[in-house]
Amino acid sequence: MESLNEIVIILGLAVGVIFVCSRLKIPSIVGFLLTGIMAGPYGLALIESSEQVHVTAEIGVIFLLFSIGLEFSFQSLREIKKTVLLGGGLQVLLTVVFTEVIARFMGMPVNQAIFLGFLVSLSSTAIVLKQLGEKAEMDTPQGKIDLGILVFQDIAVVAMMLFTPLLGAGTAEIQSPLYILAKTAGVIVLVIVLAMYVIPPLLYQITRTQSRELFLLSIILICFAVAWLTSSAGLSLALGAFLAGLIIAESEYSHQAMANIMPFIDTFTSIFFISIGMLLNLQTMAENLALVAVFTILLLFIKSLVALLATIVLGYPLRTAIIVGFSLSQVGEFSFILAQTGIDNGLLGGNLYQVFLAASILTMMMTPFLMNYAPRIADAVYRWHLPERLRSGILPWCSEIEEKVPMNDHLIIVGFGINGRNLSRAACYAGIPYVILEINADTVKKEKENGEPIYYADATHEVVLDAVNIESARVVVIAISDAAATRRIINTIRRINPTVYIIVRTRFVSNVQDLYELGASEVIPEEYETSIEIFARVLSRYLIPEDEIENFIDQVRKEDYEMFRTRSRNAAREMPLHLSGVDIATVRVEPGYLANGKCLAEIDLRNKLGLTVLAIYREDKVISNPGGNDIVKSGDKLIVIGEPEKLRQVIKLMTNENHADQPAS
């Protein structure tokens, strides 16, 4: 009955705290940690039993790592094996070395210093992947790097757990390396035997009963049974739970297991982070506040720096490296599991453990905020005068574009994923000149060998856009998954060439209006286009004629895309852009333009550049077919038609008083 009371208290407090955090737009993980701190024996003492806290934490860890192991797939990670092996290996090795050097400098024994390096090297898979998922950034370059490094850490912790007793043992008690290797080999053989010969036939017989309850209970039984076996072998329960997830993940029943356990994953994660918060001794933290602060700063600095260096070695630009550095700057859930092993082997004292725990929880709580602000920090760093080699990437094919691309009226493709590949094929087929910008170094190297006009370059930089002759481009297509980078690219392009036609791919409809406001000419939301494809196929299965389906699709697209766009974009979009030698552009009149307050006759676009102003959009008013006496004001949007080359000179004419007083050449 006492345990039930404690569960009710924890869950009730969690609901209240998470509700407040949600209204204040504070990440839920921060709320879970705060719940644990408040409810634990060192907070409000709503839960006083330290033994009960330990049991709760172990159960939370078992379920959490089982779910992580269940999601682990070797096949899906083959594409990022270089990131896993090189990036992850470098991150773990450098973090252990840097931490060990600093700890030794502070007088810590070598075995404790190395073990502290183990703890610091691990980051939070649960926090980082949750944040990436919520921000829809799993497919971005930084998302893939984060995943690769985290996967290596999850694998490396197995070796760390096996090596920790060796570090902690005295000279007389030291275990034989052969015994450590034998234990490791035993675990590997156990996993292989269970995954290949025991679990699949067992689950096959269970699934034949068609009992969902029996299948779910069997999955949970496998989780706890493997955890118990590894614990009996002297390893941790959590390691066994992770291996149990791996065993089921490699079977044909992994998808059904994931579907059944999915509703519980968030609950398991919540229990774990609440349990971690409950272990924090606020009094010890207050007594060592200065030490905790220094430890926290060192943790953030070392981990951010090492992850940044590992990303640069992989060949990615500095902007991506900075974002990855902040993403992996926290201490992870495996560190707390490993810390318990260290305590059992005399490597981590009570006071040091509490300082480490406090600093680690602080880094966890700061992670969602650091990940949100990382793109802005990266943009600020880029304003510094840094070597171009560092900004663009250090690999041989990552250098800046050596000379300006000799193209005019061409297409620029930013990003070479599925959308970029299909677009390049279409452009090649139609004979449209195009150039591709991509920041995945392996993709660039491979496609260059295949003859694609592709460059390793970050399109957020003005120098890169200038090198691909953005001033003479007709269309730019931005087909990347990084929402922050997309916004910056649009802003940079519009600053250089206000008239180029920009087509942007985005994932969600909610982002469409913001992108139009930044200056996109056309925004294609994948979420919306997927819904159209779904209802088209549904109508087709009900034998609705194809021409009726096409007419309905056209009607839906017309109505909804008109709603998405601003009125000025609608006007420009409806014009016939296929006319040979003629283009249409929307030009916004900014406050600093010298054309401000002048009438169209004074600006004289027709005589100087051969251009015609079709309409002026002023707030909610439309001045159609304006005359020479109509005044141009700040904030107006001019719809101008004429030759593409002349359209590119509009801004120069409207901002240059001398140019405005002279006839066009």
Phi, psi and omega in degrees: 000324180296320179296321179296320178300318181294321178296317179298317180298313182298311183293321179296315178295321180298318179301315180295314182294315181295324178298314179296316179299321179296318180292329178270002180060037175263133181306145185296328180299321175300319179297320179295317178297318178296322178300314179297319180297318181290319187278337188291173182295343180259001178252246177279356178059034174291331173240109189263338186280115178292329178294320179294323177299316181297317179297316179300317180296318181296318179296317178299319180294317181302310181292322180297311184286333173296317179293323178293316178297325179293329179275349183285127179223119179295325182294318182288345182261001180296327182293335182244029183298327178296319178295319180297308187283308183282307182295311181294316180298317180294319181297313181294314182298311182294322179295317178297316181295311181299316181294318180297319179296314180295317181295320178295322178297330179272006174093013182277140177301154188297321181292320177292324180295318179294318180296321176298324175298321175302312183297316184288331186290342185268138178246171187272106176298317184297314183291311185295312181293327177295316179293318178297321179294317180295328181267003180055047183240019180295330183268001178283162177305315180293328178294318180292323178293315177305312182298315181299314180293320180295322178297316178299318178300317181297328177282319183296332182295335176298311178296323180297318180295323179286330183275338184300315177301328178295322178290326188271343185286147173286174184299322182280338186256004188295135180280150179292137175303328178295324178293320177298314180296321179297320179295319178297314180298322178298318178297316180297314179298319179301313180298316181296314181298313180296318184292328186262325192240341186253304187294311182304309179295327178296312180293329178298314179295324180291318181293335178295336178286343181058030178258113180294322181296317180296320180296316180296315179297323179294320179298315180294322178299316179300318179302308184287328181293314179294321177299320179293321180296316179292324177295320178295333179275004179093005177262184185270156175298319183297320178299319177297320178297319178297316179295324177298319176298319178297319181300312181288326181298330181274001179261168179285356181260010185296321182294319179292321178297317179296319180298320181288324186267349183306316180299339184266347187299313179298323179295316179298317179298318180297315180300318181298310183291327174296319180296321178297316178299326181290340181277349184283126177268105184295327180294314177298321178297317180294322180291334181241038188300316181296318179295319178298317180297314179297316180299317180297315180297318179296318178302309182298318183293309184298312185292319179296315182297315183293316179296323177297314180297319180297321180292321178295320178298327177291348176101009182274156181291166185300322181302311178297320181297320179295316180296318178296319180302313179291327181295324185255024186275356183265168173271144188260173182295327178296333181296323180289326177292315179294325180298322179296322175296321178295321178297317180297334181256014174073024181263349185220111180283167183301312183291316179296322179297317181293322177296315178298317180298314180298313180296321181294316179297321177297318179294324177296317182292331181277340187303311180302322180289318179297320179293326179291323184266353182304315179300323179292320178296318179298319178296322179293320179297326182292345177282347178286161178274092182248155177301136182298328179299322179286321182292323187263331182136150189263350181288156185304322181270009180261006182288162182297158180296121191293323180219158184297135180292121185280074181228153174221146178056037186257175179254133176248123179253120179257109182103130183238051171274210181298314181297315181296320180296312180296322179294319179295322177297317179295318180295319179297318180296320183275356180075025180271126177293134183213161177219146185242137175243128184212146181248010172269108188299321180295319178297316181299313181299315182294314184287330175299319178295334179274000176092009180285143176281069187245144181230142173280107184198146177266112186289357176284348183266136180297323181295326178292313180296324177294323181293331178264018172060053182298331182295334181254002181287150178265319183221141171238129176246121179257109186236052179245165183266350184276105185296319181294317179294323178301315180297317181292322179297315179301314182298318180293317180298314182295331178290328181271314185225095183290349187252348182295146182274120185250120175252128186238135172262131176226162184273320188243147178298328183297341180271350189299309185298321179299320181291324175296320180297326179287339177128009177293142178274326181214132179237126180250105179276121181299321180304317183287315181295327176296319179297323179294316179298322181294309183291332176296319180288325176297312179299323180295320179293335176270015173063029172289134181305144184299321181293326177291322178296316180297318179296320180293319178299315180299320180293315180297314180299315183299314182293313186285319180292330173294325177291322181295319188280158167283163185296325180294323179292324178300315184298315180292324183291326184283350182285153181284094185281355184273000180297133182291128176076005182230140178222165179233138181223153173255123182243120178271134179272113182272160183302328184276359182290137178289344177284351180302130177083358179264154176275164182299328179295324179289320179291319171058053179296327185295313183282324185279324183234357181071029182253154179237132175273113182279326183198157174239124177257121182232103185056245181261005183258150178236124175256100181279143177046059185295152179262178182295338182272354180288131184275138175266129183238160178301133181095346177295151173240120182261128173266112189242139178238143179166192179291139182306319181296321180288325179299328181289346181264359184300311184297318179300319181293320184283342181254346184252108184296321181294318179298321183293339182266359184241151178292152180289143180275000000 
